[in-house]
Amino acid sequence: MKSRSASFLACYAALFTFSVPEAFSQAGTPAPAKPAPASTPEPAKVPLQIRYKPPVTGAPAVRGTGGTRGGGGNLPALYVLAPEHEALTTHSQPALFWFQSAPAKAELELTLTEPKKAKPKLITKGEQMAGIHSVFLSQQKTTLEPNVSYRWSVALIPDARSRSKDILANGGIKYVKASPNLAEKIAKASQAERAAIYAEAGFWYDGLQAISMAIAADPKNAALHRLRADLLKQVGLKEAAAAEQK
């Protein structure tokens, strides 16, 4: 349906692969596959809407958006798919998503840092086309500690000898363990329904991850694409949302 959907189904080489496990565990790693049912299951329920309710934490704005700057030439815009405030996840190994507005002849670098530590917790590089992309921390063998405020960024590097030309976007993430009540709701829900439950509970990263995995499993489902576009609009990511609906 959309070229953005294709980036979820394509098996990219190296580090930027979006996998589609049959189930996704609370820890953020693929669960063992279940035997196929004897009969064709009913289609998963799709919620009418997803409404993100930011957590009441008083967290400062942390999101930065990248555009052409520093003599970097004709580079595309770059966005981390996260709110302006520090957002939450219930997964210790969540997926991080970003959007690139157009192809670029530049290396892409993703970095994850933690407070008061000079050495990044994760640095990984690759090349990306336009669209929505992701990295699962489980695939990078990287685990978040509870209640720690992490920063993460994506950068397009047109000239490794002059990093002032980079296009950089960054955001914040904190891992908070799910309550027993939330975990019970999630266990009974479809992937798309999980997106609505997580977003309502204030867990941005999990809501986006759940709706994105639902799209990866059913890429031609226009309702799922609409839900993801609407979710992105709610935190001001209008360009990514518009591209999702083309």
C-alpha positions as CSV (number, residue, x, y, z in Angstrom):
1,M,0.0,0.0,0.0
2,K,2.7,2.5,0.9
3,S,6.4,2.6,0.4
4,R,6.7,3.3,4.2
5,S,5.1,-0.1,4.9
6,A,7.7,-1.8,2.7
7,S,10.5,-0.7,5.0
8,F,8.9,-2.9,7.8
9,L,8.7,-6.0,5.6
10,A,12.0,-5.8,3.9
11,C,14.8,-7.7,5.5
12,Y,17.6,-5.2,5.7
13,A,21.2,-6.3,6.1
14,A,23.3,-5.5,9.1
15,L,21.7,-3.8,12.1
16,F,18.5,-2.2,10.9
17,T,16.2,-5.1,10.5
18,F,12.5,-5.0,11.5
19,S,11.5,-8.5,12.5
20,V,7.9,-9.7,12.7
21,P,7.7,-12.3,15.5
22,E,4.4,-14.1,16.0
23,A,4.3,-12.7,19.5
24,F,6.1,-10.1,21.5
25,S,7.1,-10.5,25.1
26,Q,7.0,-7.9,27.8
27,A,10.8,-7.9,27.8
28,G,10.8,-6.7,24.2
29,T,12.2,-9.9,22.7
30,P,10.5,-12.4,20.3
31,A,8.5,-15.1,22.1
32,P,8.6,-18.7,20.9
33,A,6.4,-19.4,17.9
34,K,3.1,-21.1,18.6
35,P,1.8,-24.0,16.4
36,A,-0.6,-22.9,13.7
37,P,-4.3,-23.3,14.6
38,A,-6.4,-25.9,13.0
39,S,-8.7,-23.3,11.5
40,T,-8.3,-19.8,10.1
41,P,-8.5,-17.4,13.0
42,E,-10.8,-14.3,12.9
43,P,-9.1,-11.0,12.0
44,A,-7.6,-9.2,14.9
45,K,-9.7,-6.4,16.3
46,V,-8.6,-2.9,15.3
47,P,-9.4,0.0,17.7
48,L,-11.4,2.9,16.4
49,Q,-8.7,5.3,17.7
50,I,-5.5,5.5,19.7
51,R,-5.2,8.4,22.2
52,Y,-1.9,9.1,23.8
53,K,-2.0,10.5,27.3
54,P,1.4,11.8,28.4
55,P,2.5,10.8,31.9
56,V,2.3,13.5,34.5
57,T,6.0,13.6,35.4
58,G,6.9,17.2,34.7
59,A,9.7,16.0,32.4
60,P,11.4,18.8,30.4
61,A,11.3,18.9,26.6
62,V,14.0,16.7,25.1
63,R,13.2,16.1,21.5
64,G,15.2,17.7,18.8
65,T,14.5,17.5,15.1
66,G,17.1,17.5,12.3
67,G,17.0,19.5,9.1
68,T,19.5,20.7,6.6
69,R,22.1,22.7,8.4
70,G,25.8,23.3,8.9
71,G,26.6,23.2,5.1
72,G,25.5,19.6,5.0
73,G,24.0,20.0,1.5
74,N,20.7,18.7,0.3
75,L,20.0,16.3,3.1
76,P,16.5,15.2,4.2
77,A,14.8,16.0,7.4
78,L,15.2,13.5,10.2
79,Y,12.8,12.9,13.1
80,V,12.9,10.6,16.1
81,L,9.4,9.2,16.5
82,A,8.9,10.3,20.1
83,P,7.1,13.2,22.0
84,E,9.0,16.4,22.9
85,H,9.0,15.2,26.5
86,E,10.8,12.2,28.0
87,A,8.6,9.2,27.1
88,L,8.1,5.9,28.7
89,T,8.3,2.2,27.9
90,T,7.5,-1.0,29.8
91,H,10.0,-3.0,27.8
92,S,13.6,-3.2,28.9
93,Q,14.6,-3.8,25.3
94,P,12.1,-1.6,23.3
95,A,12.2,-0.6,19.7
96,L,13.3,2.9,18.7
97,F,11.7,4.4,15.6
98,W,12.7,7.4,13.4
99,F,11.6,8.9,10.1
100,Q,13.7,10.1,7.2
101,S,12.0,12.3,4.7
102,A,14.0,11.4,1.6
103,P,16.9,9.1,0.6
104,A,20.4,10.4,1.3
105,K,24.0,9.5,0.4
106,A,25.1,9.6,4.0
107,E,25.8,7.1,6.8
108,L,23.2,6.9,9.5
109,E,24.3,6.6,13.2
110,L,22.1,5.7,16.1
111,T,23.4,6.5,19.6
112,L,21.9,5.7,23.1
113,T,23.4,7.4,26.1
114,E,22.8,7.3,29.8
115,P,23.3,10.0,32.5
116,K,26.8,10.8,33.8
117,K,28.5,8.3,31.5
118,A,30.8,9.5,28.8
119,K,30.7,6.2,26.8
120,P,27.5,5.6,24.9
121,K,25.5,2.6,25.9
122,L,25.0,1.8,22.2
123,I,26.3,3.1,18.8
124,T,25.2,1.4,15.6
125,K,25.5,2.5,12.0
126,G,24.0,1.7,8.7
127,E,22.4,3.2,5.6
128,Q,18.7,4.0,5.3
129,M,16.2,5.0,2.6
130,A,13.3,7.3,3.1
131,G,10.5,6.2,5.5
132,I,10.0,4.9,9.0
133,H,12.7,2.8,10.4
134,S,13.5,1.0,13.7
135,V,16.1,-0.7,15.8
136,F,15.1,-3.3,18.4
137,L,17.4,-3.1,21.4
138,S,17.0,-6.8,21.9
139,Q,18.8,-7.3,18.5
140,Q,21.6,-5.1,19.7
141,K,21.9,-7.0,23.1
142,T,21.2,-3.7,24.9
143,T,19.0,-3.5,28.0
144,L,17.6,-0.4,29.7
145,E,17.8,-0.2,33.5
146,P,14.5,0.8,35.3
147,N,13.9,4.4,36.1
148,V,16.9,5.8,34.3
149,S,16.6,8.7,31.9
150,Y,18.3,7.8,28.6
151,R,18.8,10.0,25.6
152,W,19.0,8.6,22.1
153,S,19.7,10.1,18.7
154,V,19.9,9.4,15.0
155,A,22.3,11.3,12.8
156,L,22.9,11.5,9.1
157,I,26.7,11.9,8.5
158,P,27.5,13.4,5.0
159,D,31.1,13.9,5.9
160,A,32.8,11.9,8.7
161,R,35.7,14.4,8.8
162,S,33.4,17.3,9.6
163,R,30.7,16.2,12.0
164,S,29.4,19.8,12.2
165,K,27.6,19.0,9.0
166,D,25.5,16.2,10.6
167,I,21.8,16.2,10.6
168,L,20.8,15.2,14.1
169,A,17.5,14.3,15.9
170,N,17.2,13.1,19.5
171,G,14.7,12.1,22.1
172,G,14.4,10.7,25.6
173,I,13.2,7.4,27.0
174,K,12.7,5.8,30.4
175,Y,12.0,2.2,31.2
176,V,9.2,1.7,33.9
177,K,8.0,-1.7,34.8
178,A,4.3,-2.3,34.0
179,S,1.7,-2.6,36.7
180,P,0.0,-6.0,37.1
181,N,-3.2,-4.5,35.9
182,L,-1.6,-3.2,32.7
183,A,0.2,-6.5,32.1
184,E,-3.1,-8.3,32.4
185,K,-4.8,-6.1,29.9
186,I,-2.0,-6.4,27.4
187,A,-1.9,-10.2,27.7
188,K,-5.6,-10.4,26.5
189,A,-5.3,-7.9,23.6
190,S,-4.4,-8.1,19.9
191,Q,-1.3,-6.2,18.7
192,A,-3.4,-3.2,17.5
193,E,-5.5,-3.2,20.8
194,R,-2.2,-3.1,22.7
195,A,-1.3,0.1,21.0
196,A,-4.4,1.8,22.3
197,I,-4.0,0.4,25.8
198,Y,-0.3,1.4,26.0
199,A,-1.0,4.9,24.7
200,E,-3.9,5.4,27.1
201,A,-1.6,4.4,30.0
202,G,1.1,6.9,28.9
203,F,3.6,4.5,27.4
204,W,4.4,6.1,24.0
205,Y,7.2,3.8,22.9
206,D,5.1,0.7,23.5
207,G,2.1,2.1,21.8
208,L,4.1,3.0,18.6
209,Q,5.8,-0.4,18.7
210,A,2.5,-2.3,18.9
211,I,0.8,-0.5,16.1
212,S,4.0,-0.7,13.9
213,M,4.1,-4.5,14.5
214,A,0.4,-4.8,13.6
215,I,1.2,-2.9,10.3
216,A,4.2,-5.2,9.6
217,A,1.9,-8.2,9.9
218,D,-0.9,-6.6,7.8
219,P,0.8,-4.0,5.6
220,K,-2.2,-3.3,3.3
221,N,-4.6,-2.5,6.2
222,A,-5.5,1.1,5.7
223,A,-7.1,1.4,9.2
224,L,-3.8,0.5,10.9
225,H,-1.9,3.1,8.8
226,R,-4.5,5.7,9.7
227,L,-4.1,4.9,13.4
228,R,-0.3,5.2,13.3
229,A,-0.5,8.5,11.4
230,D,-3.0,9.9,13.9
231,L,-0.8,8.8,16.8
232,L,2.2,10.6,15.2
233,K,0.1,13.8,14.7
234,Q,-0.7,13.9,18.4
235,V,2.9,14.6,19.3
236,G,3.5,17.1,16.5
237,L,5.2,14.7,14.0
238,K,3.2,16.0,11.1
239,E,5.6,15.2,8.3
240,A,6.0,11.6,9.3
241,A,2.2,11.3,9.7
242,A,1.6,12.8,6.2
243,A,4.1,10.4,4.6
244,E,2.3,7.5,6.3
245,Q,-1.0,8.4,4.6
246,K,0.3,8.9,1.1
